[in-house]
Every structure is written in C-alpha cells, then in structure tokens.
Amino acid sequence: MKTASVKELKDELKYKDEKELMEIVLRLSRFKKENKELLTYLLFEAHHEDDYVDSVKANLDKQFLSVNTRNIYYAKKGIRKILKDAKKFIRYSGNKETEVAILIHFCKLLQDFQPYYSQSKVLRDICTRQIVLIKVRISTLHEDLQYDFEQELNMIDY
C-alpha cells in the first residue's frame, strides 16, 4: 500500500463533511505510528475493499520473496515481521472478511515457504494459531461466505 502525501490527504479531506471528519479523526486517534497509513486507507481504499485486499496480498507476496533465507533464525524473524504487517493492515480495515482472506493467503504463502516450513516447529505453530483464528472468524460470517472461506481453508494442509 502506498502512503499518500500530506497534500493529497489534505485535498481529500476538503470533500468530507464535519461528521465524517469527526469519525475519521476519532478512529485515527486510536493509532500512533501508522496514522498516515490508516488515514490513507480510510480516505482512498475503504470504499474498494476488494482492491485493498488484493494490494495487501501482493505486498505479502513481495515480502515473502525478500525474506532472508540464509539462516532459519532470520527466516523465522522475517515471517513474524510479515505477520505483524498483515495484522496491521487487517486492523485498518476492521472487516472480518478482509481478515479471513488475508490470513488464509498468509498461511498459504507460509506453507509454500519450503524447506523452512517443514523444518521449523515455530513456523508450523504460527500457521496453526492463524488457522484457529481464521476458523473463529469464519464462524461469525454469513453462511455463503463461510462455505467459500472453508473451501479455501481446506486447501491448506494443517
């Protein structure tokens, strides 16, 4: 996700009414370090959730390609950082469907991260914890979405 400049944010805020601005600022006040990223999401990407999910998935793909694979320690550290970033993007959205889609994609990428995934109990445990979380979130969704996401989840070996 590309963060907008302060000028672009300011120009976009001109088109919001007072009530919308109050909601944005109150939600923004909950976050510290990632304020500009959250504001970018709220102003430019919140109305296009599917595009947002796709951009986050592409970002995860790129991050997995850049993981240091010289040592399993650095690989695990890189994976934890990727998961932290994924959770940050999920938190911006606040949408359970987005959360499930991003976490399923993360688990698929993690399982394709060979040979480290099969060698490391830590990486398998990370995946297992995310799958448990995915199952909990799926249970709160609409029945049609539950079925679709469960089909995707069944394609992951755990």
Phi, psi and omega per residue, in radians:
M1 nan 2.231 3.118
K2 -1.545 2.235 3.130
T3 -1.400 2.335 -3.126
A4 -1.317 2.720 3.090
S5 -1.327 2.898 3.138
V6 -1.076 -0.678 3.139
K7 -1.105 -0.767 3.121
E8 -1.094 -0.709 3.100
L9 -1.106 -0.779 -3.138
K10 -1.071 -0.777 3.124
D11 -1.083 -0.692 -3.133
E12 -1.222 -0.615 3.134
L13 -1.140 -0.417 3.118
K14 -1.089 -0.460 -3.075
Y15 -1.571 -0.006 -3.125
K16 -1.685 2.511 3.073
D17 -1.474 3.074 -3.002
E18 -1.093 -0.715 -3.125
K19 -1.139 -0.775 3.108
E20 -1.090 -0.708 3.116
L21 -1.089 -0.707 3.132
M22 -1.088 -0.771 3.123
E23 -1.106 -0.744 3.141
I24 -1.099 -0.809 -3.093
V25 -1.176 -0.701 3.117
L26 -1.120 -0.709 3.096
R27 -1.202 -0.659 3.124
L28 -1.115 -0.592 -3.089
S29 -1.151 -0.298 3.118
R30 -1.306 -0.319 -3.065
F31 -1.913 2.737 -3.124
K32 -2.005 -1.326 -2.983
K33 -1.202 -0.601 -3.007
E34 -1.731 0.516 -3.061
N35 -1.019 -0.799 -3.107
K36 -1.175 -0.630 3.108
E37 -1.158 -0.730 3.110
L38 -1.122 -0.768 3.131
L39 -1.096 -0.672 3.068
T40 -1.052 -0.786 3.115
Y41 -1.063 -0.867 -3.064
L42 -1.091 -0.634 -3.066
L43 -1.517 -0.616 -2.981
F44 -1.966 -0.465 -2.979
E45 -2.076 -0.220 -3.081
A46 -1.097 -0.503 -3.113
H47 -1.467 -0.160 -3.133
H48 -2.219 1.172 -3.020
E49 -1.075 -0.656 3.138
D50 -1.117 -0.726 3.100
D51 -1.140 -0.655 3.115
Y52 -1.093 -0.799 3.129
V53 -1.065 -0.752 3.124
D54 -1.091 -0.705 3.139
S55 -1.196 -0.631 3.088
V56 -1.171 -0.728 3.097
K57 -1.073 -0.736 3.105
A58 -1.115 -0.668 3.090
N59 -1.101 -0.754 3.106
L60 -1.095 -0.729 3.099
D61 -1.004 -0.808 -3.120
K62 -1.128 -0.708 -3.136
Q63 -1.159 -0.662 3.116
F64 -1.126 -0.615 3.116
L65 -1.194 -0.438 -3.089
S66 -1.688 0.117 3.135
V67 -1.173 2.381 3.111
N68 -1.244 1.990 -3.078
T69 -1.860 0.253 3.120
R70 -1.207 -0.509 -3.060
N71 -2.510 2.488 -3.105
I72 -1.141 -0.539 3.096
Y73 -1.046 -0.848 -3.135
Y74 -1.193 -0.568 3.093
A75 -1.122 -0.806 3.121
K76 -1.090 -0.713 3.129
K77 -1.102 -0.738 3.109
G78 -1.122 -0.693 3.124
I79 -1.125 -0.747 3.119
R80 -1.077 -0.664 3.111
K81 -1.153 -0.706 3.109
I82 -1.103 -0.756 3.118
L83 -1.100 -0.691 3.107
K84 -1.068 -0.760 3.099
D85 -1.131 -0.722 3.124
A86 -1.073 -0.747 3.123
K87 -1.123 -0.617 3.110
K88 -1.108 -0.797 3.131
F89 -1.160 -0.599 3.081
I90 -1.140 -0.741 -3.125
R91 -1.097 -0.637 3.099
Y92 -1.040 -0.770 -3.066
S93 -1.256 -0.852 -3.088
G94 1.270 0.143 -3.104
N95 -1.736 2.213 -3.091
K96 -1.147 -0.608 3.099
E97 -1.106 -0.738 3.106
T98 -1.099 -0.768 3.137
E99 -1.031 -0.822 -3.121
V100 -1.114 -0.787 -3.113
A101 -1.092 -0.755 -3.122
I102 -1.204 -0.739 -3.131
L103 -1.187 -0.636 3.078
I104 -1.110 -0.750 3.121
H105 -1.093 -0.738 3.110
F106 -1.045 -0.792 -3.130
C107 -1.118 -0.684 3.092
K108 -1.093 -0.788 3.121
L109 -1.109 -0.691 -3.133
L110 -1.128 -0.709 -3.135
Q111 -1.261 -0.439 3.079
D112 -1.433 -0.075 -3.096
F113 -1.449 1.301 -3.083
Q114 -1.662 2.656 -0.007
P115 -1.516 -0.008 -3.020
Y116 -1.112 -0.636 -3.114
Y117 -1.076 -0.779 -3.112
S118 -1.283 -0.401 -3.115
Q119 -1.524 -0.440 -2.959
S120 -1.892 2.083 3.061
K121 -1.147 -0.602 3.141
V122 -1.061 -0.794 -3.141
L123 -1.175 -0.663 3.095
R124 -1.147 -0.665 3.112
D125 -1.170 -0.669 3.073
I126 -1.030 -0.798 -3.140
C127 -1.115 -0.749 -3.138
T128 -1.081 -0.760 3.119
R129 -1.099 -0.680 3.136
Q130 -1.199 -0.623 3.116
I131 -1.159 -0.690 3.075
V132 -1.073 -0.781 3.112
L133 -1.091 -0.711 3.113
I134 -1.063 -0.772 -3.135
K135 -1.077 -0.698 3.113
V136 -1.115 -0.774 -3.130
R137 -1.187 -0.649 3.134
I138 -1.079 -0.654 -3.097
S139 -1.130 -0.307 -3.136
T140 -1.648 -0.065 -3.091
L141 -1.551 2.997 3.063
H142 -1.097 2.646 -3.052
E143 -0.988 -0.748 -3.140
D144 -1.108 -0.754 3.103
L145 -1.159 -0.652 3.102
Q146 -0.996 -0.816 -3.110
Y147 -1.089 -0.812 -3.116
D148 -1.074 -0.819 -3.113
F149 -1.219 -0.584 3.090
E150 -1.157 -0.624 3.068
Q151 -1.090 -0.756 3.098
E152 -1.124 -0.720 -3.110
L153 -1.168 -0.593 3.130
N154 -1.188 -0.334 3.102
M155 -1.360 -0.168 3.085
I156 -1.613 2.284 3.097
D157 -1.475 2.126 3.094
Y158 -2.467 nan nan
